[in-house]
Amino acid sequence: MNISTDTDFFGTIDDHRWAAQFTVLSYKSGGQTLIPHGFFRNWLGNEPDFGQFTIGRCSGIGIGSQAKYDSTAQHLQIGRYVSGGANLRFILNGQHDMRTISTYLLALGGMGLENSPIPQYADTVIKNDVWIGDEAMILGGAVIENGCVIGARTLVPPNFRSEPYGIYAGTPARLLRFRFSEEVRAALLALAWWELPLSWIRENNAHFLQNMTADDGEALRIIAELAESKRRHLEAGAGAAHPHKDDHV
């Protein structure tokens, strides 16, 4: 399994208090990421020696969760500040061809039998600041946009496309409402706070504690202050953490 994360990856913390349950990744700029043991599985229930997985700083996937890889074509990408519940299922492929006479994989029968090429989903992408409730199932090719909430036991269908800051639930997933107004959502997407280091968040921590739903004017004022703080931070040369992730675990 090829696992990659943010470029300031520092190493795993083998003596962490949760090391018995998770592989704990640490970063030079602060923060930790949690990957549950046994997360990667193939159709036989074994850990695959193929596949790509990307996860950002300060993300965590809950105990009992699994990502099912069936081929080298599959890539699960998880951004920063993603909160994953327990017993999640990422079914990255597992398709059968429904255009042929039988959906059965004839090659499994031996005797030199062949079946048509197995269809492949596109990458499964979970962006930043996403909260996924317990026992949700996400099928291959889905893209969950920034700021979304996926309710417990929700079934996210294949090739699903969410809207940023949407709250989704049901089987299949449907949009219930948005977390914020359209103007506030647009301002938050422009801010892209998850691209900044934890030191910047610490400096602006009080802003992250405010109720952003009570008054749009106040919410936009808070975001404007954060945007100005971000501008000063970048101009000072402190450097925002780059969203590209290529350090290998």
N, C-alpha and C positions, 0 to 999 in steps of 0.2 A: 504494500500500500504506500503510495506516494502522498505524504502529508506536508502541506505548506502553510505558513502563517505569516504574520507581519515581519518586516525586515529587521526589527529590533528584538527578535526572539532571542532569549538569553539561555534557555535550557529548561529541562523538566525539573520539578521539585519532588524528588523521590521520598523525602521525609515529611511532606505536607500532611496535615491531619486528615485529609481526604484522599490520600494516595492509594488507599486500599480500594477505593471505589472509582477513582478517576486517574487518567494521565493529566497532570497539572503542568501547563505551560506557563513560563514566566517571561517577562519582557524588561528590557533595560529602562524603558520609560515608565514602568510600573504596570500593575494589572496582571491578572491571571486568566487563563482559559482552561475550561474543564471538558475533557473528552471521556465519557464513561468506558470502562473496560468492556470488551466484547462488542463494541459499537459496530465494527465492520464485519459483515457476514456475506457469504455467497449462498447460492440456493441449496447447498448441502449443509448449511449451518456452520461452516468453517470460516476462519479468517482468510480473506483472499490475499493473494500475493500480487494483485493488480488493482488498478483503479486510482483515481485522484481525489483528494479531499483537501479543501482549503477552508480555514477558519480564522477569524480575526481576533484581535485582542479583546479581552473582557467578555467573551461569549462562553456559554456553558450549555451542555446538553444533559438532560436528566438521566438518572439511573434507569437501567433496563431498556434504554433506547437502542435502536439498530438502524444501520444503513445497509441495504442489500445491493451488492454489486454483482453483476453478471458478466461484465466484459470490460475491456480497457476503454471502451467508448464513453464510459460513465464518469461524470465529474460532479460531485456535490460541493457547492460553494456556500459557505456561511460567513456573513460579514461580522462587524463589530457590535458589541453590546446586544447580542442575541440571547434571549432567555428561553431555553427549551425545557419543557416539562418532562416528567417521567414517562417511560414506555412509549416514546415517539417511534414512528416507523417511517423511514424514507425508502420507498420502493422505487429504486432508480430505473429499473427496467422490468424484466420478467414478462415481456410481451410474447404473444403468439400471433402468427400470421392468420388473419381472419378472411383473407381474400382467396385462399386455396380451399380445396375440398374439405380438408380436415385441419383443425387447429392443433392437432397432436404433432409433437416433434418426432417425426418418423425415424430419424437417425438414432433415437434412443432405443429403438427396437432391434438394432443390430442388423445382421443379414445384408449388410451393404446398402441399407436404405438411406435415402437422403431426404431432407426437408428444405423448404425455401429458406433464404437468409432470415434470421430473426430480426424483426423491426427494432429500431433503437430510438429511445427518446433523446431529446436534447438535454443539455446540462440542467440540473436542478439548482436554483439560485435562491438563497435566503439572504436578503440584503441586511441593512443595519437597523438596530433598535427595534427588533421584532420580538414579540412575546408569543410563544406557542404553548398552548395549554396541554395538560396531560393527555396521553393516548391519542393524540392527533396522528393522522396518517397522510403523508404527502407523497403523491405519485410523481413519476418522472416527468421532466420537462417543465415543472412548475416554476414560476418566478414570483416570489413574495417581496413586494416593494418595501422601501424604508418606512419604519414607524408602524407597521401593521400589527394587529393582534389576531391570532388564530385560536378560536375557542377550543376547549377540551373536547376530545373525541370527534373533532371535525375531520371530514374526508376532503382533502384538497385534490381535485381530479387531475389527470395528466394534462400537461401543456396549459395549466391554469395561469392567468395573469391577474394579479391583484392591482389595486390602486393604492398609492401611498397613504399611510395613516388610516387605512380602512380597518374595520372590525368585522371579521368573518366567522361564521359558524354554520353548522349543519352538514348534511350528507345529500348532495355535494355542498361544498362551501358556497355560501352566498353572503353578499355584503349586507350587514345589518345597519351600520351607520359609520360615520367618520369620527375619529377622535376629536378633531378640531374643525373650525370653519375653513372654507376654501382659502381665504386670505392668510390665515395663520398657517395652514399646511404649506402654502407656497413659500412663506417666509422661512419656515423651518427647513424646507428642502434647500433653499438658497443658503441658509446658514451652514448646513452639513456639519454640525458640531462633532460628529463621530470621527471626522478626519483630524481633529486636533488632539494633542497629547493630554494625558491625565492631569498634568501640571496646570494646563489652561482650565480644565474643568474644575480643579480644586480652587483656583482663583475666582471662579464664577459660580461656585457651588450653590450659593444662596438663590441664584436665578433658577436653578434646576429643582428647587423645592416649592415653587409657586404654582398655584392652581391656574392653568392656562385655559380653562373652559368657562370661568365665571364672567369674564369681560374681554371681548376681543381687542378693544383699545389698549387695555393694560397688557394683554398677551403680546401684542405687536410692539409695545414700548419695551418690554423685556427682551424680545428677540432683537430689536434694534440696538439695545445696549450690548447684547452679546455679539452682534455683528461688528459693532465698533471695537469691542474688546478683541475680537478676532483680527480685525484690520491692524490694530496696534501691535498685536502679537506677531503677525507676519512681518510687519515693517521693522520690528525690532530685531528680526533675524533669528528669533528663537526657533522657528521652523516647525510647521505643522507636520505631524506624522503622516507619511504618504500612504494612501490607501492600497497601493500595490503590495501584494503578499507573495514573497518568493523564498523566504527562509524555510529550510526543510527541518522537520522534527526528527 
